[in-house]
Amino acid sequence: MVAKGKGKNGDGSSSEPPRRASASGATERDSKLPLAPGVKYRRILLKLSGEALMGSTQTAIDPATLSQIADELVDVHGLGVEIAMVLGGGNIFRGIAASSGGMDRAHADYMGMLATVINSLALQDALEARGAHTRVMTALEMERVAEPYIRRRSIRHLEKGRLVIFAAGTGNPYFTTDTAASLRAMEIGAEIVMKATKVDGVYDKDPQKHKDARMFRRLSYLDVLNKNLGVMDSTAISLCRDNNLPILVFNMTKPGNIRRVLLGEPLGTLVLDERREPRPTMAS
């Protein structure tokens, strides 16, 4: 019998293996996923907008697009990469837009959080239909449909080879899902935040309106903030800057791009410590 307050062995000790500190400072056990040769990152945080689930349709969640995203994630997961995700909810409800129409901002933001849960459950279903063990963890408690977010539990899920989807943002109004992505990435010890978009990277102007728009290959956090480049909101960028967490903005509409990035191909725009990259470099 285990004595209360005495640990699993009843004598104050624990039968669990000791934890180690990762390069990012998070404590974790060794991952059970064997990493394929050439893979650049072990643990990533993928940020997907809600609009990404719409594809080219006007449907909130396009089944074909959802299937494509799930297929790519399962493929990358097979490389041994630990994948956590944060989804937006703009395809269903956007809190800031509703608040500009007269709705209370906090109330509208909570509705937006619920929209992210709907998207997360849809992606979970698509992933599990392909045999991938997936957990949805929410910042707002709704235990009948998802687990509550607990940092150590989320890390353990990743170590066991499960895909983890963080839903309901940070659980607080006035904070975007970009900020939630940055926060969760730091909490779980992710090596990079990968922001999936519909364009190839970050441009000096809108590439859909200007044919002469040029893409940056690398940017500093300060460049993004000072030039108002719209990579992520300023709170999210500042969090990444303060904790030296790199951000990669890439095009996910092109099949295989996630895999290419993880295998080291120079795709998209990398945002990182300005002391290492003092000046932005344009793509040739």
N, C-alpha and C positions, 0 to 999 in steps of 0.2 A: 504494500500500500504506500502511496506517495504522501508524505507528510506535507501539510499546508505550509506554504512559505519556505519550503526547503528545496525547491527546484525539482526537476524530473526524477532525479535519483534519490530524493529524500534527504540528502545530506548537504544541500546547498550547491551541489554541482549540477551540471547539465550534460546529458548524453549527446547534445547537438554538437556538430563540428564547429570550431572557432570561425568567426567571421573575419573577412579581410577587408581592407580599404581599397576601393577602386581608385583609378587615376583622378577621377572627378571628386573624390573625397567621400563618396557614399560607401557604406559598409554592405557587403554582400558575400554570399557563398559563391564558389565557382559555378559557372553556368553548366547545365547538363547538355547544352547544345554544342555539338562539334562545329567549329567554325571552318568554312570552306577556305581553301588557299586563295590568297589575293583579296580577301574581303577587308575593306578599310575600316569599318566600324562594327563593333560588337553589339552596342545597344543604341538605338535611335528613337527619337520622338518624331513621328510624322504628323504634321498639321494639315488637315483637309478642310476646305471650306464646305459649307452646306451646299453651295451652288455646284460644287464638283460632282455631286450625286445626280444632278439634273442632266448632265451631258449636254447634248445639243437640243434637248426637248424642253417643253414648258411644264413637264411633270415634276413634282417635288422630288420624287425619287425614281429615276429611270432604271428599270431592271437590268437592261443591257449594260449600262454604265456601272452599276453596282457590281455586276458579275465581273466586268473587266478589272475593276479595282481589287476585288477579292482574289481573282486569279493572280494578279501581280504580287499581292501581299503574300499569298501562300508560296509562290515561287521564291520570293526573297527570303521568306522565313526558312525555306529549305536550305539556304546557305548557312544557317546557324545564327542568323542575326536575331537579336531580341528586339521585338517591335512593340512600341507603345504608340497610341494614337490619340489625337484630340480632334473632334469634328465640330465644325460650326453648325449653325441652325438657320442660316439666312435663306435657305430654300423653302423653309416653312414659315418662319417668323423672325423678324429682325427688331429687337427691342428698341434700338436707338431711332429707327424709323417711326415706330409706333409712338414713341415719346414726343417726337417732333410734331405729331398730329394731335397732341393734347393728352395722351395717356401718361399717367404717373411713371417716371423713368424707372424706379425700382420695380414697380409692378410689371412693366413691359420687359425688363431684363430677366425677371424670373420666368416669364412666359418663353423668352428666348432660350433659357436654360432647358426647359422642357422639350423644346424643339431639338436641341442637341441630343437629348436622350432618345427621341424617336429615331434620329439618324444613326445613332450608335447601335440601337437594337437591330435596325435593318442591316447594318454592316456585319454585326455579330452573326445574324442568321445566314448571310451569304458566306461568311467564312466557315461556319460550322457545317454548312452543306457540303463544303469541300474537305471536311475532315480536320479542320484546324481548331484546336481547343482555344476558346476565346472567353475572356471575362470582361464584362462592362462594369466599371466602378464609377459611382456618381458622387458628386460633391454635395448633392441634396439626397437625403435618405429616402429611398423607395425600395425597400428590401424585397418586395414581391417580384420585382423585375430586374434588379441589379444589386451588386454588392456596394456597400458604402465605401468611399475611398479611405483606405488606410495605407500609409506610405510603405511600411515594411511588408504588408501583405502583397501590395502591387509588385514590389521588387521580387518577392518569392514566386509570384506567378510567372514573371519573366524568366527567372532562373529555371523554372520547371518546363519552359518551352511553350508557355501559353502566350497568345497575343492579348494585349490589354488595351481596352478603349476607355479613356477617361471622359466622362460625360458631365453635363451641367456646369461647364466652365470651372470657375473657382468656388462657386456656390455663393458668390456675393454680387450684388448689382454694381453697375458702373465699371466692371472689369470685362474685357473682351475675351474671346476664346484664344486669341493670340497670346494674351497675357497668361491665360491658363496653360497654354502649351509651354511657354517659357518656364513657368513655375513648376509644372509637373516634370519637365525634363531635368531641371536641377535637382528636384527631390529624389528622382529615381537614379540619378547618376548617368543620364544619357550623354553620349559623346557629341551629339549634334542635334539641332532642330532642323528637320527637313520640311520646308513649306512647299506644298504642291500647288501649282498655279496652272493657268491656261496659256501662259507665255513662257519663253525659254529662260527668262531670268529677270533681272532688274535693268530697266532702260532709263536713259536720261529724259525721255518723254514717251508718251503713249505710242507704242508701236502699231497699234491698230488705227491710229489717226495720222501718224507721221511716218512716211516711208524712210526718212533719213534717221530714224531713231537708232541709237547705238546702245548696245548692251554692255554692262559692266561685268567683267569676270570676277573681280574682287573689290570689296568695299570695306571701309572701316565702319564701326558703329556710329561714330560721329558724323561721317559722311552721310549716312542714312538719315540721321536726325537733322543735320543742318540743311540738307538739300530737300528734306521732306519727300523722300522717294517712295514712301508708302509700302515698304517691305512688310512691316508689321506696325502696330501702333507704338507710340513712343514709350509707353510703360513696359511693353514687352522687350523692346530694343534695349532699354536701360537695364532691365533685369539681366539680359544676356551679357551686356557689356560689363556690368558690375561683377559677374561671375565667370567671365571669359568663356562663354558658351557660344560656339560658332553656329551660324545659321546658313543653310543652303536653300536658295530659292530656285526651283527647277520646274520644268514642264512635265506634268504627269499624264497629259492627254496622249503623249507619244508612248506606245507600248514598249516596255522594257527599260524605260529610263531609270526607274528606281534601282534595278539590278545593275545598270551601267554605272550609276553613281557609286554604289556600294563596292563595286569592283575597281574603283579608282579613275574612271573616265572623267575628264574635266568638263562636266556639264553644268549649266546654270550659273548663278552668281553666289559667291561665298562671301559672307559678312563675318568679320572676325576682328581681333584685337588691333586697334589702329596703330599701336606701337610696332606691330609686325608689318602691317600694310599701311604706311602713312599716306599713300596717294592712291586714288582709284585707278584701275587699269581697264581700259576699254577692250572689248573683243575686236579682233581684227576682221 
